[in-house]
Amino acid sequence: MSKNSILLLLILVLCASGPARADEQTRQVQEELRKRHLFFRDIDGRNTPEYSTALRHYQERKGFAPTGIADDVTLYSLGIGEPLPPAEGAPELPDVPVLKSDAALSELKKRTPEPIKPENAVAAPKGDIRDFVRRYLAACESSNPQDELAFYADRVDYFDHGVVDKTYILNELAVYDQRWPKRNYSTGDSVQVVKTGNNTNARLRVSFEVANPLHNRRARGRTINTLGLIENGDSLQIASIKEARVRRPSRHRRRPPGFPAAVGRTVHKVFHSIFR
């Protein structure tokens, strides 16, 4: 092979390698969006209109500017980029949904009716409500989805899925049980009951630990859960449920300069240096 042929071959390889690297990042974003049930096309690394639409939906969910472009803030949020070593003694979180709200279908929200509005305030005393919450968490640990399903009303504003029926919830519970067959939840005495008009909410901090021994996956953390309760005869039922993380994942990544949480830490450090 002549020198000119070798040079031409090297040029072609270098030209092809640049787009390939860019496409690899797009492919990673597509995979993360699919895990969150936002992207349903082939994982091919192509920047298609469907890919941009899925990105915008994810950015809207996170409160970012819905540009449809995988900027540094979005990539960091998706867990894509150069990782930092995990904190000493902290567990690694697997690259699959951990919380039930992690796999929410945001598209469903556009097709659901108005949120459920209770007609009558819950008359049950706070002690009964706290007991109901503890029994509900115990049912969440059961391998039989029907045990947890029994605590829900016929229609539930379910995490970020929108208002769904019990058949939908049963399917979600079955999938979650396959993903995390071992589950443990605890709340101690942290249940707060707030009654406003006809609305009764139980707010609690939950410590969770989930595991999948078959795939050697474990995750743990804490959430703030808010249960909207209604009465059905003599029984309480959950008509709405929301959750939010209260502890950062143990796998840290470098935050881009414009990431919102970085601003809060900077302000905290300034005040600490002034008033310490």
Disulfide bonds with the S-S distance in Angstrom:
none
